[in-house]
Each structure stands twice: as C-alpha cells, then as structure tokens.
Amino acid sequence: MGIRFNLILEERQYRFLTTESERQSLAAAELIRRAIDDAFGLTPEHRTDGFEVSFGVWRRPDAAIVGRRPGVRFRR
C-alpha cells in the first residue's frame, strides 16, 4: 500500500514532469518514484555489499587497538 505525499514543484519542474509523463506514457507519480529510486540507489542493481579493509603495523599495540579486534590477544 502506498503513502500519499504532497509535493510543491516549481513551474519549470512541473512542465518538465508533465512533458516526460506524456512522452513516456507513464504517470507523473511513477516518474517521481523511479527518480527517487535511481537518485538514492534503492534498486537492487545499484546496491553493493559493504566491505572493510584495514591494515596496521605495530611493534607493541596498545590495549585500545587490541580491544577492537575480536580474537586478537595482547602479548608481552
């Protein structure tokens, strides 16, 4: 179920939206929904899995660094 949302457009935006709506034979609301999906990457093909890359070299790491990484033990 959709949610109703009011939007105030400038005249030039409204003219462009209605022209595109007629050209593509789509409702203006559908064009707005698609634009939001594209702009914010809400479509599955725009999503990427996150990853972490970290690199560090310490002669003697302090407890704060060791505490952030599970399974790493501080040796003396």
ZAPAMI-908486 format. One line per field, with one value per residue (C-alpha): x negated, y negated, z. Coordinates in Angstrom, 1 decimal, decimal comma. Layout:
<rs>
east <- [X ...] $
north <- [Y ...] $
up <- [Z ...] $
</rs>
This chain:
<rs>
east <- [0,0 -1,4 -1,7 -0,2 -2,7 -2,2 -5,0 -5,3 -7,2 -8,5 -6,8 -9,8 -9,8 -6,1 -6,4 -9,3 -7,5 -4,2 -6,2 -8,1 -5,0 -3,3 -6,4 -7,0 -3,3 -3,7 -2,0 -3,9 -3,8 -5,6 -8,3 -8,8 -9,0 -11,6 -13,6 -13,8 -14,8 -17,6 -18,8 -19,2 -20,2 -17,1 -17,0 -18,7 -21,2 -22,5 -23,2 -26,6 -27,7 -29,9 -33,4 -36,2 -39,8 -42,2 -46,0 -48,2 -51,7 -52,6 -55,6 -53,6 -49,8 -48,1 -45,0 -42,6 -43,6 -43,6 -40,2 -38,6 -39,5 -37,9 -40,3 -43,5 -45,5 -48,0 -51,3 -54,0] $
north <- [0,0 -3,4 -6,5 -9,8 -12,6 -16,3 -18,0 -21,5 -21,9 -25,0 -25,8 -24,6 -21,3 -20,7 -21,4 -19,0 -16,3 -16,6 -16,6 -13,5 -11,8 -12,2 -11,3 -8,0 -7,3 -7,0 -8,7 -11,6 -9,8 -6,8 -9,0 -10,6 -7,1 -6,0 -9,2 -8,7 -5,0 -6,0 -9,0 -7,1 -3,7 -1,9 0,5 3,9 3,4 0,3 1,9 3,3 5,4 3,5 4,5 3,5 3,1 2,4 2,5 1,7 2,4 2,0 3,1 3,3 2,5 0,8 2,2 -0,1 1,3 4,9 4,5 3,5 6,8 10,0 12,9 10,7 11,1 8,7 10,4 9,0] $
up <- [0,0 -0,9 1,2 -0,1 -0,1 -1,2 -3,1 -4,3 -7,6 -9,4 -12,7 -14,8 -12,8 -13,3 -17,1 -17,4 -15,4 -17,4 -20,7 -19,7 -18,4 -21,8 -23,8 -21,8 -21,3 -17,6 -14,7 -13,2 -9,8 -11,4 -12,8 -9,4 -7,7 -10,3 -9,9 -6,1 -6,5 -9,0 -7,0 -3,8 -5,1 -3,9 -6,8 -6,3 -9,2 -7,5 -4,1 -3,2 -0,3 2,1 2,9 5,3 4,5 7,3 7,6 10,5 11,8 15,5 17,3 20,6 20,1 23,0 24,7 22,8 19,5 20,7 22,3 18,9 17,2 18,4 18,8 18,9 22,1 23,5 24,2 26,5] $
</rs>
